[in-house]
Amino acid sequence: MKLSGSYKLNVKKENVWKALNDPNILKKCIPGCESFEKSSDVTFEASATNQIGPMNATFSGTVTISNILENQSYTLSGEGRSSVGFANGKADVKLIEENGITTMMYEVNVDVGGKIAQLGSRLIDGVAKKMSDYFFGRFSDIVSPITEQVEDANKTIEVKRVKVLKSNFLNKYIY
């Protein structure tokens, strides 16, 4: 399945590039991420727990950065396994700056197998879209927060692109 999208960020692309390569920021962006450890300059070991339909699964695997064109583009790939199957994903990320505003464009490909694939493509597609939107929306919130001026209080507040609602043992994402 292919997904694509873009975000406009009010920062220079060098700052966005630096954040795209920061393991601490990437960890905050992966839904349900429990660990994200750097094993080389372009490889990370990660684990994340997510609700996929009726299944709660912890995936462990590798995240790799490849096809690197500094300050322009790269490919972020992930391979994870759990007791309910596997998930592989690849995101091609491209940065274009115009007048100090960076447009981050992404194209995501996702492949799943095992028990989770038996849930049906509509459910899997929906979960993949939400997770992809969450990752890039959360990244955008961290790198370039949207602020609004409150008229009555004369102060500025941050407006989130994505919000996290925790209920019981599950994380559900609201857009």
C-alpha positions as a Python dict, from the first residue, in 0.01 Angstrom:
ca = {
    (1, 'M'): (0, 0, 0),
    (2, 'K'): (123, 349, -87),
    (3, 'L'): (56, 664, 113),
    (4, 'S'): (182, 1015, 55),
    (5, 'G'): (159, 1357, 209),
    (6, 'S'): (342, 1677, 289),
    (7, 'Y'): (386, 1934, 564),
    (8, 'K'): (499, 2296, 544),
    (9, 'L'): (748, 2381, 817),
    (10, 'N'): (849, 2737, 908),
    (11, 'V'): (1218, 2647, 945),
    (12, 'K'): (1515, 2613, 712),
    (13, 'K'): (1564, 2272, 553),
    (14, 'E'): (1903, 2229, 726),
    (15, 'N'): (1717, 2231, 1060),
    (16, 'V'): (1461, 1982, 930),
    (17, 'W'): (1742, 1762, 797),
    (18, 'K'): (1919, 1767, 1133),
    (19, 'A'): (1595, 1665, 1308),
    (20, 'L'): (1530, 1385, 1055),
    (21, 'N'): (1863, 1236, 1161),
    (22, 'D'): (1818, 1283, 1537),
    (23, 'P'): (1736, 949, 1709),
    (24, 'N'): (1568, 1126, 2004),
    (25, 'I'): (1326, 1306, 1774),
    (26, 'L'): (1260, 996, 1562),
    (27, 'K'): (1178, 796, 1878),
    (28, 'K'): (917, 1055, 1980),
    (29, 'C'): (754, 1028, 1637),
    (30, 'I'): (713, 650, 1611),
    (31, 'P'): (371, 553, 1751),
    (32, 'G'): (404, 337, 2063),
    (33, 'C'): (787, 346, 2052),
    (34, 'E'): (942, 193, 2363),
    (35, 'S'): (1307, 185, 2257),
    (36, 'F'): (1512, 335, 1975),
    (37, 'E'): (1884, 268, 1999),
    (38, 'K'): (2147, 370, 1745),
    (39, 'S'): (2356, 73, 1627),
    (40, 'S'): (2546, 258, 1349),
    (41, 'D'): (2532, 595, 1171),
    (42, 'V'): (2239, 474, 958),
    (43, 'T'): (2089, 183, 1158),
    (44, 'F'): (1873, 174, 1472),
    (45, 'E'): (1719, -107, 1677),
    (46, 'A'): (1362, -30, 1781),
    (47, 'S'): (1058, -175, 1953),
    (48, 'A'): (703, -41, 1957),
    (49, 'T'): (367, -162, 2087),
    (50, 'N'): (52, -77, 1893),
    (51, 'Q'): (-312, -176, 1873),
    (52, 'I'): (-400, -315, 1531),
    (53, 'G'): (-769, -398, 1522),
    (54, 'P'): (-831, -644, 1807),
    (55, 'M'): (-460, -727, 1841),
    (56, 'N'): (-211, -559, 2071),
    (57, 'A'): (134, -631, 1927),
    (58, 'T'): (490, -545, 2020),
    (59, 'F'): (713, -521, 1714),
    (60, 'S'): (1093, -541, 1739),
    (61, 'G'): (1319, -470, 1448),
    (62, 'T'): (1553, -244, 1258),
    (63, 'V'): (1518, 108, 1120),
    (64, 'T'): (1762, 204, 843),
    (65, 'I'): (1840, 532, 667),
    (66, 'S'): (1951, 501, 302),
    (67, 'N'): (1959, 687, -33),
    (68, 'I'): (2099, 989, 150),
    (69, 'L'): (2125, 1322, -35),
    (70, 'E'): (2221, 1559, 247),
    (71, 'N'): (1967, 1837, 316),
    (72, 'Q'): (1750, 1708, 27),
    (73, 'S'): (1617, 1354, 70),
    (74, 'Y'): (1655, 1009, 218),
    (75, 'T'): (1474, 679, 263),
    (76, 'L'): (1369, 567, 612),
    (77, 'S'): (1301, 191, 620),
    (78, 'G'): (1171, -25, 903),
    (79, 'E'): (1134, -399, 945),
    (80, 'G'): (957, -538, 1251),
    (81, 'R'): (843, -877, 1376),
    (82, 'S'): (599, -975, 1648),
    (83, 'S'): (403, -1278, 1762),
    (84, 'V'): (117, -1173, 1529),
    (85, 'G'): (322, -1126, 1213),
    (86, 'F'): (554, -878, 1049),
    (87, 'A'): (543, -523, 921),
    (88, 'N'): (783, -364, 674),
    (89, 'G'): (768, -1, 574),
    (90, 'K'): (965, 244, 368),
    (91, 'A'): (929, 623, 356),
    (92, 'D'): (1095, 834, 88),
    (93, 'V'): (1132, 1182, 237),
    (94, 'K'): (1211, 1490, 27),
    (95, 'L'): (1278, 1848, 145),
    (96, 'I'): (1224, 2161, -65),
    (97, 'E'): (1286, 2508, 78),
    (98, 'E'): (1132, 2825, -57),
    (99, 'N'): (1156, 3163, 120),
    (100, 'G'): (1260, 3007, 452),
    (101, 'I'): (968, 2761, 452),
    (102, 'T'): (1053, 2394, 406),
    (103, 'T'): (805, 2157, 246),
    (104, 'M'): (859, 1801, 367),
    (105, 'M'): (706, 1553, 122),
    (106, 'Y'): (684, 1183, 190),
    (107, 'E'): (579, 866, 13),
    (108, 'V'): (524, 558, 230),
    (109, 'N'): (501, 191, 127),
    (110, 'V'): (378, -63, 382),
    (111, 'D'): (368, -443, 373),
    (112, 'V'): (232, -671, 648),
    (113, 'G'): (203, -1046, 688),
    (114, 'G'): (102, -1314, 935),
    (115, 'K'): (-208, -1298, 1156),
    (116, 'I'): (-237, -920, 1123),
    (117, 'A'): (-268, -951, 744),
    (118, 'Q'): (-578, -1167, 802),
    (119, 'L'): (-756, -867, 958),
    (120, 'G'): (-829, -736, 611),
    (121, 'S'): (-680, -471, 390),
    (122, 'R'): (-927, -196, 485),
    (123, 'L'): (-836, -218, 853),
    (124, 'I'): (-463, -252, 783),
    (125, 'D'): (-472, 40, 536),
    (126, 'G'): (-648, 258, 795),
    (127, 'V'): (-396, 173, 1067),
    (128, 'A'): (-102, 229, 831),
    (129, 'K'): (-242, 569, 728),
    (130, 'K'): (-295, 675, 1090),
    (131, 'M'): (54, 566, 1192),
    (132, 'S'): (213, 741, 893),
    (133, 'D'): (12, 1060, 956),
    (134, 'Y'): (104, 1043, 1324),
    (135, 'F'): (477, 1001, 1254),
    (136, 'F'): (505, 1295, 1014),
    (137, 'G'): (253, 1512, 1202),
    (138, 'R'): (434, 1457, 1531),
    (139, 'F'): (768, 1528, 1361),
    (140, 'S'): (625, 1854, 1225),
    (141, 'D'): (491, 1950, 1571),
    (142, 'I'): (836, 1899, 1724),
    (143, 'V'): (1039, 2073, 1451),
    (144, 'S'): (802, 2357, 1363),
    (145, 'P'): (519, 2401, 1615),
    (146, 'I'): (213, 2595, 1501),
    (147, 'T'): (132, 2883, 1734),
    (148, 'E'): (-177, 3099, 1765),
    (149, 'Q'): (-216, 3430, 1940),
    (150, 'V'): (-491, 3432, 2204),
    (151, 'E'): (-661, 3770, 2181),
    (152, 'D'): (-802, 3801, 2533),
    (153, 'A'): (-498, 3676, 2727),
    (154, 'N'): (-234, 3835, 2502),
    (155, 'K'): (-32, 3513, 2492),
    (156, 'T'): (69, 3251, 2235),
    (157, 'I'): (-38, 2885, 2249),
    (158, 'E'): (84, 2585, 2051),
    (159, 'V'): (-163, 2406, 1824),
    (160, 'K'): (-84, 2038, 1769),
    (161, 'R'): (-119, 1871, 1430),
    (162, 'V'): (-183, 1539, 1605),
    (163, 'K'): (-300, 1460, 1957),
    (164, 'V'): (-248, 1147, 2164),
    (165, 'L'): (-536, 1012, 2372),
    (166, 'K'): (-440, 736, 2614),
    (167, 'S'): (-722, 506, 2719),
    (168, 'N'): (-666, 194, 2928),
    (169, 'F'): (-364, 13, 2788),
    (170, 'L'): (-409, 137, 2430),
    (171, 'N'): (-289, 447, 2252),
    (172, 'K'): (-543, 593, 2012),
    (173, 'Y'): (-454, 880, 1789),
    (174, 'I'): (-695, 1163, 1711),
    (175, 'Y'): (-654, 1386, 1407),
}
